[in-house]
Amino acid sequence: MVRAMIFVGIDPGLGGAVAVIHPEFDGKAPVVVFDTPSCTVTRSGKHRHEYLIENMRDILMREAHSDCETLAVIEAVHRDRKS
């Protein structure tokens, strides 16, 4: 028997997202998209965005199912390095 597949795509940027494609029989919307979990923090008077890693874990754990295979891919991010 072939197990159903769940596909997860992750754009790791702070303005990124997580997309999940569910199998047809799952009863959920076939594609769901979540913003990358982040928050704004203030340190030393400066505001910056930070990942909420636990929230990302919660999304991934909630969307994965033990009765399905899950394939997750993460976008490769390339930064320009200044010499």
Secondary structure as GFF3:
##gff-version 3
##sequence-region A 1 83
A	DSSP	beta_strand	5	10	.	.	.	ID=ss1
A	DSSP	beta_strand	17	21	.	.	.	ID=ss2
A	DSSP	three_ten_helix	24	26	.	.	.	ID=ss3
A	DSSP	beta_strand	31	35	.	.	.	ID=ss4
A	DSSP	beta_strand	38	43	.	.	.	ID=ss5
A	DSSP	beta_strand	46	51	.	.	.	ID=ss6
A	DSSP	alpha_helix	53	63	.	.	.	ID=ss7
A	DSSP	beta_strand	69	74	.	.	.	ID=ss8
###
